[in-house]
């Protein structure tokens, strides 16, 4: 890795970025976590008919993700953290997931040869990702190779 190349992000960093994006999306919808909105409709936290008793942690988290519209972003963030299990050890050693936007996942490869290989496997990769995330979540995989800058004359035969 050269000095000019950015350090590859880890799965947890990618998950944090996905969470930050989800929070930004929530802010656009004016439903920022931690802000209380007044609701008086049936089923609201203040509704005495709701019960207000404790609930299981897992179901509470699922409900929160659903209410905020974060289900897909959370699933994609989880995928970033579990990339090796999803794509296999050999592919994971040479690739890493990047941005996910509008059904397009950017996959970075460490060499042009691996970039070509992943391009050839992109149909299978989309199918596998949709098995994990839900049908139609990933529509396209965009593969990018290493970001190297060639200096003039660097690869010239002498």
N, C-alpha and C positions, 0 to 999 in steps of 0.2 A: 504494500500500500504506500503510495507516495504522499508527500506532504500536502499536495493540492487536493487529494481525494478526501471527502468528508468521511468521518468514522461511521461505519454501518450502525444503524439503530437496532437496539435489542427489542425483543417482543414486548417487554413491559413499557418501553418508551413509545412504541407504536400504539399500544393499548391506551396509554395516557393521552396521546394525541387524538385518538378516536373519541375518548371521553371529553376532552376539551372541545372538540368539534361539536359533540352532542350538546354540551352546555351552551355553546355559542348559538346552536340552532334553537335551543329552548329559550334563550334570551330574545331571539328574534320573534318567537311566538309569545313572548312576555310570560313565560312560565319558568322562571329561574329557580333552581333548587334553593331551599332555605327561605324563600318568600312565601308568606301565607296569603292565600286568596280567600276572600270571604265567600262561602257557598252556603246556601240555605236550602238547596234542592234536596229531595229525598235521596238518601244514600250518602250524604255528605258527612264529614267528620262531626259536625254539630247536630246532625239529625238524631234525635233520641231513639228513633226506631232502628237505627243501625246497630246498636249494641255497644260498639266501641270497645269490645273486649280484645284481649291479646290475640295475635294471629301468628302463624308459623313464619319464621324469618324468610324462608325461600318463597313462600307465596306473597309475602309483603314486598319483596324485591321485584318479583315478576309483575305485581300490580303497579309498582312505582314505574318500572320501565315501560309498561304498557300505557300508563296515564301520560307519561312525558313523551312518548313516541321514540324511545331510545332502544327498542328491542333489536332492530337491525344493527345499529352502531355497536351495541354491546356484543352481539354475536360476532361481528367482524373483528372487534378488538380481541375477543377470545380466540379467534382463528389466528390472529397475528402471534399471540403468545404460544400457540400450539401448532405452529407451522410444520415442524418436523413430522408429527403424527399424521397430519393431513396429507402431505405431499410425499412423504418417505424420506429416509435419511440421506440418500444420494442426492436427490434434488435439493433438499433443504441445506446441504453443505455448500451449495453453489448459488443459492437464490435467497431472496428475502422479500416479503410482501411490503409494498409501499402504500401509497395513497389509495383510498377507495372512495369513489365519487360517482353517483348516478349509475350504479351497476358495473362500473369499470374498475378493475383491480390492476394496479401497476405492480409488476414484479421486476425487481432488479437482479441482474445476474452478474457474476464476478468475471466472466469471460465472454467473448463473442461466440465461442463454440457452445457454451451453455445457453446463451440467449437464443441461438438458433434452435437448439434442442427443445427448449421450453416453448418456443413458437410452434414447433411441430406438435407438441403435446398439449397445446392450449385448449383444444376441444375437450380432451379428457380432463384437463385441469378444471375447466368451467363446470363440467358435469360433477366432478368430485366435490368442488366447493359448494355447489348447490345442494348436494347430499347433506353436507354439514350445516349449511346456513338456511336452507329452505329454497324450494324451487323458484327460479326467476330472480334471486338476489344478485347473482353475478351473471351479467350478460356478456362480458368481454374481458379478456386478460390482455393487457398491454405489456409487452416485454421490452425492457431496456437493458442494454449492455453496460459495460463499465464506462464511466465518464472520464476518459483519459484525453489529455490534450497533447497532440503531436507537435513537437517543435520542428520547424523547417529543417530538412536534411537529416532528421533523426533516423529514419528508416531507409536512407539512401544506400545503395550498394556502391562500394568504392573499389 
